[in-house]
Amino acid sequence: MRSALEDGPGNRYTGDYLLGNWAGLRPLLASHGIKPRVLLITDPFGNVTGGQKQGFTNYSLLCVDLNLDMGKLAGLPGGEFDIGFALNTGNSLSKDDVGNSFPIQLADVAPVGPRLTYLSYTQKFFDDKLSLRAGRLTINSVYSEEFAASQYFTAFSSVAFNLVPIGIFLNAPGAFGYPLTTWGARAKFEPNKSFYTMVGIYNGDPAVGDANRYGLDFTFKGPPFVIAEAGYRYTARIFSEALPGNLKIGGYFNGGRTAEFGSSSTTGGIHGFYAIADQMLVRWGTPGEQRHLGIFAATVVAPDQRVSPMPFFFDAGVVAYGPLASRPKDFIALGAAYGAYSSNLQSAQEANSTAVQNEEMTVELSYGCRIAPGLTLQPALQYIVHPGGDRSVPNALAIGVNVTVSF
């Protein structure tokens, strides 16, 4: 069963390819169970006003992945083996110029350098109702659905929204998101199309993702990171039409001892909760085009302010797919993301006479233009309020283009 994200019209990372079928090589490989993917994301962005200083940078992410159908290759129906490689290059506008916590450039998800990504095996049982996955993993996925996903997230260029609400990563150092991977295992049970539940456990050592380890740190030295989620798919009657929606709730636990802000004491474990909802509001065009207007909202709550830097995170937005009949593959996205910093962290900063972090917000307006199959250009405006949570830093306006190429 393909996931909602895989089928979603806003996912620029799957489906069509700029180089087509590679002169017949791609379908030939697929017939033998071999599915290669090459994805390039590059983000030339400039900070035109505010922030720490004005500047222009480009950040890029090259992803090379190979999916092997073990049913065709080894007679194991329902089995898949994934291996991947990624390369980050460039400079971060957020780190170098703006100073904000929600990365502006979509490729700004890992330190510069090459790394091994996926090295995992997935096996499905009982007509795909049960799925088990183990190996080098992430809690999110570029090409399908893992934890805390919505098809609408992929319509944005800011990392605040894309793939997973960033609040999870800001509070839990043991949570790994693509292209940073760690050893782990995930089980998903989906008895019907309306309901699923899944749980994952991972090696939560943050050092595994260090740039100088190239994704090849295969140790199990870290504390466990555990995440669980339940999801409900439904249809709501809006304007006399039944339209799909999703509700998801989840929670996580990051083991080990964590130093409390402004104290020599440590706390055992970090925990948090999240909720995600999305809803199609209006459908237009033919059903096959999947042109529609949808909304989403997500929140992350990490209640222990002694150790959670951003105990409250919220984002919401609206996305229109195929707003023009003449441009059925284009999309427009408008969203806002907000995060409030820990009161304990603020007290520690005041005591140390350092800049106090209060709250940060990003508002994004962007238009995804399908230039050719596998090539999307997305001009975007991002307005950043209180970069880094520091109210003394002027609000920033970043302008740029997210370029996504699937080869």
ABEGO torsion letter per residue (X at the ends): XBBAAAABAABAABGBBAAEAGGGAAAAAAAAGBBBBBBBBBBBBBBABEEABBBBBBBBBBBBBBBBBAAAAAGBBGBBBBBBBBBBBEBBAAAAAAGBABBABAABABBBEBBBBBBBBBBBBGGGABBBBBEBBBABBAABBBBGBBAAAAABABAAABGBBAAAAAABAABBBOABBBBBBBBBBBABAABBBBBBBBBABAAAABAAAGGABABAABBBBBBBBBBBBBBBBBGGBBBBBBBBBBBBBBBEBBBBBGBABBBBEBBBBBBBBBBBABBBEBAAAGBBBBBBBBBBBBABAAABABABBBBBBBBBBGABAABAABBBBBBBBBBBBBAAAAAAAAAAGBBBBABBBBBBBBBBBBABBGBBBBBBBBBBBGBGGBAABBBBBBBBBBBBBBX
